[in-house]
Amino acid sequence: MPIYSYICAQCGAEFDKLVLSASRLKDVVCPVCGSREVERRPAVFGVGGSRDDSGARASSSCAPTGG
């Protein structure tokens, strides 16, 4: 069940929508103005990781470090 990002061609609102099947994509309406003139945008997602106390990203490598 993918979550798609959309932008409304009428009012410019940007929103995300959970779409249960590809056949339902045509049923997406803008939650602000109700328009069906919406354009699907690529979804942006982040990849989590751990950080050490200094704020630097900790290495996720399994390789030994140091010498």
Jmol script that loads the backbone (N, CA, C; Angstrom):
load data "model"
ATOM      1  N   MET A   1       0.843  -1.174   0.000  1.00  0.00           N
ATOM      2  CA  MET A   1       0.000   0.000   0.000  1.00  0.00           C
ATOM      3  C   MET A   1       0.889   1.238   0.000  1.00  0.00           C
ATOM      4  N   PRO A   2       1.178   1.751  -1.170  1.00  0.00           N
ATOM      5  CA  PRO A   2       2.080   2.902  -1.234  1.00  0.00           C
ATOM      6  C   PRO A   2       1.405   4.204  -0.851  1.00  0.00           C
ATOM      7  N   ILE A   3       2.219   5.109  -0.347  1.00  0.00           N
ATOM      8  CA  ILE A   3       1.774   6.463  -0.077  1.00  0.00           C
ATOM      9  C   ILE A   3       2.354   7.324  -1.187  1.00  0.00           C
ATOM     10  N   TYR A   4       1.494   8.026  -1.899  1.00  0.00           N
ATOM     11  CA  TYR A   4       1.924   8.884  -2.992  1.00  0.00           C
ATOM     12  C   TYR A   4       1.818  10.342  -2.565  1.00  0.00           C
ATOM     13  N   SER A   5       2.690  11.164  -3.106  1.00  0.00           N
ATOM     14  CA  SER A   5       2.630  12.607  -2.897  1.00  0.00           C
ATOM     15  C   SER A   5       1.980  13.226  -4.122  1.00  0.00           C
ATOM     16  N   TYR A   6       1.140  14.227  -3.896  1.00  0.00           N
ATOM     17  CA  TYR A   6       0.409  14.881  -4.974  1.00  0.00           C
ATOM     18  C   TYR A   6       0.518  16.386  -4.841  1.00  0.00           C
ATOM     19  N   ILE A   7       0.278  17.072  -5.960  1.00  0.00           N
ATOM     20  CA  ILE A   7       0.115  18.520  -5.961  1.00  0.00           C
ATOM     21  C   ILE A   7      -1.127  18.827  -6.786  1.00  0.00           C
ATOM     22  N   CYS A   8      -1.938  19.738  -6.299  1.00  0.00           N
ATOM     23  CA  CYS A   8      -3.190  20.094  -6.964  1.00  0.00           C
ATOM     24  C   CYS A   8      -2.924  21.129  -8.050  1.00  0.00           C
ATOM     25  N   ALA A   9      -3.448  20.893  -9.240  1.00  0.00           N
ATOM     26  CA  ALA A   9      -3.289  21.826 -10.352  1.00  0.00           C
ATOM     27  C   ALA A   9      -4.153  23.078 -10.165  1.00  0.00           C
ATOM     28  N   GLN A  10      -5.212  22.985  -9.368  1.00  0.00           N
ATOM     29  CA  GLN A  10      -6.118  24.119  -9.171  1.00  0.00           C
ATOM     30  C   GLN A  10      -5.613  25.092  -8.102  1.00  0.00           C
ATOM     31  N   CYS A  11      -5.282  24.574  -6.922  1.00  0.00           N
ATOM     32  CA  CYS A  11      -4.930  25.466  -5.810  1.00  0.00           C
ATOM     33  C   CYS A  11      -3.470  25.358  -5.376  1.00  0.00           C
ATOM     34  N   GLY A  12      -2.733  24.369  -5.898  1.00  0.00           N
ATOM     35  CA  GLY A  12      -1.316  24.237  -5.564  1.00  0.00           C
ATOM     36  C   GLY A  12      -1.029  23.511  -4.261  1.00  0.00           C
ATOM     37  N   ALA A  13      -2.058  23.000  -3.608  1.00  0.00           N
ATOM     38  CA  ALA A  13      -1.857  22.283  -2.351  1.00  0.00           C
ATOM     39  C   ALA A  13      -1.037  21.015  -2.584  1.00  0.00           C
ATOM     40  N   GLU A  14      -0.131  20.730  -1.658  1.00  0.00           N
ATOM     41  CA  GLU A  14       0.645  19.499  -1.711  1.00  0.00           C
ATOM     42  C   GLU A  14       0.159  18.591  -0.591  1.00  0.00           C
ATOM     43  N   PHE A  15      -0.051  17.318  -0.912  1.00  0.00           N
ATOM     44  CA  PHE A  15      -0.558  16.386   0.083  1.00  0.00           C
ATOM     45  C   PHE A  15      -0.118  14.970  -0.247  1.00  0.00           C
ATOM     46  N   ASP A  16      -0.177  14.103   0.759  1.00  0.00           N
ATOM     47  CA  ASP A  16       0.146  12.692   0.604  1.00  0.00           C
ATOM     48  C   ASP A  16      -1.131  11.891   0.729  1.00  0.00           C
ATOM     49  N   LYS A  17      -1.184  10.759   0.028  1.00  0.00           N
ATOM     50  CA  LYS A  17      -2.393   9.932   0.038  1.00  0.00           C
ATOM     51  C   LYS A  17      -2.002   8.467  -0.006  1.00  0.00           C
ATOM     52  N   LEU A  18      -2.576   7.676   0.868  1.00  0.00           N
ATOM     53  CA  LEU A  18      -2.419   6.229   0.852  1.00  0.00           C
ATOM     54  C   LEU A  18      -3.363   5.677  -0.206  1.00  0.00           C
ATOM     55  N   VAL A  19      -2.810   4.998  -1.195  1.00  0.00           N
ATOM     56  CA  VAL A  19      -3.618   4.465  -2.292  1.00  0.00           C
ATOM     57  C   VAL A  19      -3.564   2.951  -2.223  1.00  0.00           C
ATOM     58  N   LEU A  20      -4.725   2.317  -2.071  1.00  0.00           N
ATOM     59  CA  LEU A  20      -4.776   0.878  -1.861  1.00  0.00           C
ATOM     60  C   LEU A  20      -4.513   0.074  -3.119  1.00  0.00           C
ATOM     61  N   SER A  21      -4.825   0.613  -4.286  1.00  0.00           N
ATOM     62  CA  SER A  21      -4.543  -0.092  -5.533  1.00  0.00           C
ATOM     63  C   SER A  21      -4.383   0.915  -6.656  1.00  0.00           C
ATOM     64  N   ALA A  22      -3.700   0.506  -7.720  1.00  0.00           N
ATOM     65  CA  ALA A  22      -3.448   1.413  -8.845  1.00  0.00           C
ATOM     66  C   ALA A  22      -4.745   1.892  -9.482  1.00  0.00           C
ATOM     67  N   SER A  23      -5.787   1.078  -9.445  1.00  0.00           N
ATOM     68  CA  SER A  23      -7.057   1.468 -10.053  1.00  0.00           C
ATOM     69  C   SER A  23      -7.723   2.612  -9.294  1.00  0.00           C
ATOM     70  N   ARG A  24      -7.318   2.856  -8.080  1.00  0.00           N
ATOM     71  CA  ARG A  24      -7.908   3.927  -7.269  1.00  0.00           C
ATOM     72  C   ARG A  24      -7.209   5.272  -7.455  1.00  0.00           C
ATOM     73  N   LEU A  25      -6.123   5.316  -8.225  1.00  0.00           N
ATOM     74  CA  LEU A  25      -5.406   6.572  -8.426  1.00  0.00           C
ATOM     75  C   LEU A  25      -6.303   7.647  -9.019  1.00  0.00           C
ATOM     76  N   LYS A  26      -7.246   7.256  -9.859  1.00  0.00           N
ATOM     77  CA  LYS A  26      -8.146   8.229 -10.484  1.00  0.00           C
ATOM     78  C   LYS A  26      -9.133   8.824  -9.488  1.00  0.00           C
ATOM     79  N   ASP A  27      -9.277   8.209  -8.313  1.00  0.00           N
ATOM     80  CA  ASP A  27     -10.220   8.672  -7.300  1.00  0.00           C
ATOM     81  C   ASP A  27      -9.625   9.701  -6.340  1.00  0.00           C
ATOM     82  N   VAL A  28      -8.369  10.097  -6.541  1.00  0.00           N
ATOM     83  CA  VAL A  28      -7.712  11.030  -5.632  1.00  0.00           C
ATOM     84  C   VAL A  28      -8.238  12.443  -5.877  1.00  0.00           C
ATOM     85  N   VAL A  29      -8.634  13.101  -4.802  1.00  0.00           N
ATOM     86  CA  VAL A  29      -9.102  14.484  -4.881  1.00  0.00           C
ATOM     87  C   VAL A  29      -8.307  15.339  -3.901  1.00  0.00           C
ATOM     88  N   CYS A  30      -8.166  16.611  -4.232  1.00  0.00           N
ATOM     89  CA  CYS A  30      -7.456  17.546  -3.368  1.00  0.00           C
ATOM     90  C   CYS A  30      -8.250  17.753  -2.076  1.00  0.00           C
ATOM     91  N   PRO A  31      -7.608  17.613  -0.916  1.00  0.00           N
ATOM     92  CA  PRO A  31      -8.323  17.800   0.351  1.00  0.00           C
ATOM     93  C   PRO A  31      -8.644  19.263   0.644  1.00  0.00           C
ATOM     94  N   VAL A  32      -8.039  20.194  -0.092  1.00  0.00           N
ATOM     95  CA  VAL A  32      -8.274  21.619   0.146  1.00  0.00           C
ATOM     96  C   VAL A  32      -9.441  22.139  -0.687  1.00  0.00           C
ATOM     97  N   CYS A  33      -9.391  21.873  -2.026  1.00  0.00           N
ATOM     98  CA  CYS A  33     -10.423  22.455  -2.898  1.00  0.00           C
ATOM     99  C   CYS A  33     -11.337  21.416  -3.550  1.00  0.00           C
ATOM    100  N   GLY A  34     -11.018  20.123  -3.417  1.00  0.00           N
ATOM    101  CA  GLY A  34     -11.866  19.081  -3.965  1.00  0.00           C
ATOM    102  C   GLY A  34     -11.639  18.770  -5.432  1.00  0.00           C
ATOM    103  N   SER A  35     -10.646  19.389  -6.040  1.00  0.00           N
ATOM    104  CA  SER A  35     -10.362  19.170  -7.458  1.00  0.00           C
ATOM    105  C   SER A  35      -9.797  17.773  -7.690  1.00  0.00           C
ATOM    106  N   ARG A  36     -10.119  17.198  -8.842  1.00  0.00           N
ATOM    107  CA  ARG A  36      -9.538  15.917  -9.254  1.00  0.00           C
ATOM    108  C   ARG A  36      -8.319  16.125 -10.156  1.00  0.00           C
ATOM    109  N   GLU A  37      -7.986  17.387 -10.424  1.00  0.00           N
ATOM    110  CA  GLU A  37      -6.821  17.699 -11.246  1.00  0.00           C
ATOM    111  C   GLU A  37      -5.580  17.724 -10.365  1.00  0.00           C
ATOM    112  N   VAL A  38      -5.089  16.536 -10.049  1.00  0.00           N
ATOM    113  CA  VAL A  38      -3.916  16.403  -9.199  1.00  0.00           C
ATOM    114  C   VAL A  38      -2.824  15.664  -9.964  1.00  0.00           C
ATOM    115  N   GLU A  39      -1.591  15.985  -9.645  1.00  0.00           N
ATOM    116  CA  GLU A  39      -0.446  15.364 -10.291  1.00  0.00           C
ATOM    117  C   GLU A  39       0.366  14.616  -9.244  1.00  0.00           C
ATOM    118  N   ARG A  40       0.680  13.366  -9.540  1.00  0.00           N
ATOM    119  CA  ARG A  40       1.457  12.567  -8.606  1.00  0.00           C
ATOM    120  C   ARG A  40       2.912  13.001  -8.670  1.00  0.00           C
ATOM    121  N   ARG A  41       3.514  13.163  -7.522  1.00  0.00           N
ATOM    122  CA  ARG A  41       4.913  13.553  -7.395  1.00  0.00           C
ATOM    123  C   ARG A  41       5.717  12.401  -6.818  1.00  0.00           C
ATOM    124  N   PRO A  42       6.997  12.358  -7.113  1.00  0.00           N
ATOM    125  CA  PRO A  42       7.835  11.327  -6.485  1.00  0.00           C
ATOM    126  C   PRO A  42       7.848  11.536  -4.973  1.00  0.00           C
ATOM    127  N   ALA A  43       7.683  10.468  -4.237  1.00  0.00           N
ATOM    128  CA  ALA A  43       7.707  10.558  -2.785  1.00  0.00           C
ATOM    129  C   ALA A  43       9.147  10.685  -2.309  1.00  0.00           C
ATOM    130  N   VAL A  44       9.361  11.498  -1.307  1.00  0.00           N
ATOM    131  CA  VAL A  44      10.677  11.683  -0.717  1.00  0.00           C
ATOM    132  C   VAL A  44      10.662  10.989   0.637  1.00  0.00           C
ATOM    133  N   PHE A  45      11.674  10.193   0.873  1.00  0.00           N
ATOM    134  CA  PHE A  45      11.738   9.513   2.158  1.00  0.00           C
ATOM    135  C   PHE A  45      13.151   9.581   2.684  1.00  0.00           C
ATOM    136  N   GLY A  46      13.285   9.452   3.979  1.00  0.00           N
ATOM    137  CA  GLY A  46      14.595   9.493   4.619  1.00  0.00           C
ATOM    138  C   GLY A  46      15.013   8.114   5.057  1.00  0.00           C
ATOM    139  N   VAL A  47      16.296   7.959   5.193  1.00  0.00           N
ATOM    140  CA  VAL A  47      16.846   6.711   5.689  1.00  0.00           C
ATOM    141  C   VAL A  47      17.469   7.015   7.031  1.00  0.00           C
ATOM    142  N   GLY A  48      16.998   6.345   8.048  1.00  0.00           N
ATOM    143  CA  GLY A  48      17.494   6.590   9.390  1.00  0.00           C
ATOM    144  C   GLY A  48      18.879   6.032   9.608  1.00  0.00           C
ATOM    145  N   GLY A  49      19.526   6.541  10.577  1.00  0.00           N
ATOM    146  CA  GLY A  49      20.857   6.061  10.946  1.00  0.00           C
ATOM    147  C   GLY A  49      21.156   6.532  12.348  1.00  0.00           C
ATOM    148  N   SER A  50      22.183   6.006  12.922  1.00  0.00           N
ATOM    149  CA  SER A  50      22.525   6.418  14.272  1.00  0.00           C
ATOM    150  C   SER A  50      23.566   7.518  14.214  1.00  0.00           C
ATOM    151  N   ARG A  51      23.603   8.304  15.244  1.00  0.00           N
ATOM    152  CA  ARG A  51      24.593   9.379  15.355  1.00  0.00           C
ATOM    153  C   ARG A  51      25.306   9.212  16.689  1.00  0.00           C
ATOM    154  N   ASP A  52      26.586   9.568  16.674  1.00  0.00           N
ATOM    155  CA  ASP A  52      27.308   9.514  17.942  1.00  0.00           C
ATOM    156  C   ASP A  52      27.040  10.806  18.716  1.00  0.00           C
ATOM    157  N   ASP A  53      27.620  10.964  19.896  1.00  0.00           N
ATOM    158  CA  ASP A  53      27.355  12.131  20.741  1.00  0.00           C
ATOM    159  C   ASP A  53      27.775  13.446  20.102  1.00  0.00           C
ATOM    160  N   SER A  54      28.722  13.426  19.162  1.00  0.00           N
ATOM    161  CA  SER A  54      29.167  14.667  18.536  1.00  0.00           C
ATOM    162  C   SER A  54      28.233  15.117  17.429  1.00  0.00           C
ATOM    163  N   GLY A  55      27.238  14.290  17.067  1.00  0.00           N
ATOM    164  CA  GLY A  55      26.305  14.633  16.010  1.00  0.00           C
ATOM    165  C   GLY A  55      26.721  14.094  14.663  1.00  0.00           C
ATOM    166  N   ALA A  56      27.896  13.495  14.580  1.00  0.00           N
ATOM    167  CA  ALA A  56      28.345  12.924  13.310  1.00  0.00           C
ATOM    168  C   ALA A  56      27.676  11.583  13.106  1.00  0.00           C
ATOM    169  N   ARG A  57      27.409  11.280  11.851  1.00  0.00           N
ATOM    170  CA  ARG A  57      26.767  10.014  11.528  1.00  0.00           C
ATOM    171  C   ARG A  57      27.745   8.874  11.831  1.00  0.00           C
ATOM    172  N   ALA A  58      27.283   7.896  12.574  1.00  0.00           N
ATOM    173  CA  ALA A  58      28.096   6.734  12.899  1.00  0.00           C
ATOM    174  C   ALA A  58      28.169   5.813  11.688  1.00  0.00           C
ATOM    175  N   SER A  59      29.273   5.174  11.515  1.00  0.00           N
ATOM    176  CA  SER A  59      29.459   4.266  10.371  1.00  0.00           C
ATOM    177  C   SER A  59      28.577   3.055  10.542  1.00  0.00           C
ATOM    178  N   SER A  60      27.962   2.630   9.445  1.00  0.00           N
ATOM    179  CA  SER A  60      27.137   1.440   9.492  1.00  0.00           C
ATOM    180  C   SER A  60      27.877   0.244   8.894  1.00  0.00           C
ATOM    181  N   SER A  61      29.144   0.418   8.607  1.00  0.00           N
ATOM    182  CA  SER A  61      29.936  -0.644   8.010  1.00  0.00           C
ATOM    183  C   SER A  61      30.272  -1.690   9.054  1.00  0.00           C
ATOM    184  N   CYS A  62      30.358  -2.925   8.610  1.00  0.00           N
ATOM    185  CA  CYS A  62      30.753  -4.023   9.503  1.00  0.00           C
ATOM    186  C   CYS A  62      32.255  -4.235   9.474  1.00  0.00           C
ATOM    187  N   ALA A  63      32.938  -3.505   8.623  1.00  0.00           N
ATOM    188  CA  ALA A  63      34.389  -3.655   8.498  1.00  0.00           C
ATOM    189  C   ALA A  63      35.081  -3.100   9.730  1.00  0.00           C
ATOM    190  N   PRO A  64      36.165  -3.727  10.138  1.00  0.00           N
ATOM    191  CA  PRO A  64      36.912  -3.216  11.298  1.00  0.00           C
ATOM    192  C   PRO A  64      37.520  -1.839  10.989  1.00  0.00           C
ATOM    193  N   THR A  65      37.617  -1.012  12.001  1.00  0.00           N
ATOM    194  CA  THR A  65      38.205   0.300  11.836  1.00  0.00           C
ATOM    195  C   THR A  65      39.486   0.401  12.655  1.00  0.00           C
ATOM    196  N   GLY A  66      40.271   1.390  12.349  1.00  0.00           N
ATOM    197  CA  GLY A  66      41.495   1.603  13.112  1.00  0.00           C
ATOM    198  C   GLY A  66      42.622   0.724  12.627  1.00  0.00           C
ATOM    199  N   GLY A  67      43.717   0.714  13.337  1.00  0.00           N
ATOM    200  CA  GLY A  67      44.854  -0.042  12.846  1.00  0.00           C
ATOM    201  C   GLY A  67      45.636  -0.678  13.854  1.00  0.00           C
TER     202      GLY A  67
END
end "model"
wireframe off; spacefill off
backbone 0.3
color backbone group
